[in-house]
Amino acid sequence: RNIPENWHDSDGSDYDCNWYGAESNRCNVHGDLYPYLGRTANKACCTCGGGSNPCEDIESWHDSDGTQYNCEWYSQFDRCTQYGNDFMNK
């Protein structure tokens, strides 16, 4: 989970962990900038590799493209950064 849960960066509440996760390069480009409450996105947001350690997987989760695309698949080869915001499973 994100720590603190309702974290956003110093530019305002629009720039929260969801904003950082919405595009694959935002953590890399902005993740170490704009600290708020003593944390940057790379420290506060799971989507950027921060948050609670470790972020927890949801058992049996997979994306909308098929069961083979599960947490283990995403954890390899930087796939979470590349594809983590695509193929939402509702």
Buried (B, 14 or more C-beta within 10 A) or exposed (E): EBBEEEBBBEEEEEBBBEBBBEEBEBBEEBBEEBBBEEBBBBBBBBBBBBBEEEBEEEEEEBBEEEEEBBBEBBEEEEEBBEBBBEEEEE
